[in-house]
Amino acid sequence: MAVSANQIIRLTQAFNEAMAVQNWDQIKVLDEDCRMLVASLSSDYSRDLDLVAALQQLQAVYQKLIPVCEAERKQLAIELIQMNHAQQGIDCYRGVKS
């Protein structure tokens, strides 16, 4: 299957939309789609200038996405730690050892 610039453009747009609303489930699906598309690129894709431009736009999205995902992961880790501490406090209050 030959990958077209339009496929990459649609994928890039979908990534931007999912990032805008922080739809992590959709981002995961799109990332898997991206991996499949990139894996199916032919070795001579660089001759298609539209495809190269679309891939560069997709790369720019990933450059924005990575720090956003890292920040979300850190925030979730903080929330999990806080929940764990709260649970330990509840257990201590109830006299249960963890």
C-alpha positions in Angstrom: 0.0 0.0 0.0 1.4 3.3 -1.0 1.1 6.1 1.6 -0.3 9.3 0.3 0.3 12.9 1.4 -3.5 13.1 2.1 -3.4 10.2 4.5 -0.6 11.9 6.5 -2.4 15.3 6.4 -5.6 13.7 7.7 -3.7 12.0 10.4 -1.9 15.2 11.4 -5.3 17.0 11.6 -6.7 14.3 13.7 -3.7 14.5 16.1 -4.2 18.2 16.4 -7.9 17.8 17.2 -7.2 15.1 19.7 -4.4 17.1 21.4 -6.7 20.2 21.6 -9.2 18.3 23.8 -6.6 16.0 25.4 -8.3 12.9 24.1 -5.6 10.4 25.2 -7.5 7.4 24.0 -7.8 8.9 20.5 -4.1 9.9 20.5 -3.1 6.3 21.3 -5.1 5.0 18.4 -3.7 7.7 16.1 -0.2 6.9 17.2 -0.8 3.2 16.3 -2.1 4.4 12.9 0.9 6.5 12.4 3.3 3.6 13.1 1.5 1.5 10.5 1.6 4.3 7.9 5.3 5.0 8.5 6.1 1.3 8.4 4.4 1.0 5.0 6.3 3.9 3.4 8.2 2.9 0.3 11.9 3.5 0.2 11.5 6.1 -2.5 9.0 8.3 -0.6 11.4 11.2 -0.7 10.7 11.7 -4.4 7.1 12.8 -3.5 7.6 16.3 -2.2 4.0 16.6 -1.0 4.4 13.5 1.1 7.7 14.8 2.5 6.0 18.1 3.4 3.1 16.2 5.1 5.6 14.0 7.0 7.4 17.1 8.2 4.1 18.5 9.5 3.4 15.2 11.3 6.8 15.4 12.8 6.1 18.9 14.1 2.9 17.6 15.7 4.9 14.9 17.5 7.4 17.5 18.7 4.5 19.3 20.4 2.8 16.1 21.5 5.7 14.6 23.4 6.1 17.3 26.0 2.3 17.5 26.5 2.2 13.7 27.1 5.1 13.9 29.5 3.4 16.7 31.5 0.2 14.7 31.6 2.1 11.6 32.8 3.8 13.7 35.6 0.5 15.1 36.6 -1.1 11.7 36.8 1.8 10.4 38.9 1.4 13.3 41.3 -2.3 12.5 41.6 -1.6 8.8 42.2 0.9 9.7 44.9 -1.7 12.0 46.6 -4.3 9.3 46.4 -1.9 6.8 47.9 -1.1 9.1 50.8 -4.8 9.8 51.4 -5.5 6.1 51.5 -2.6 5.6 53.9 -4.1 8.3 56.1 -7.5 6.6 56.0 -5.9 3.2 56.8 -4.0 4.7 59.7 -7.1 6.4 61.0 -9.0 3.1 60.9 -6.1 1.3 62.5 -5.2 -0.8 59.5 -1.5 -1.3 58.7 -0.5 -1.1 55.1 
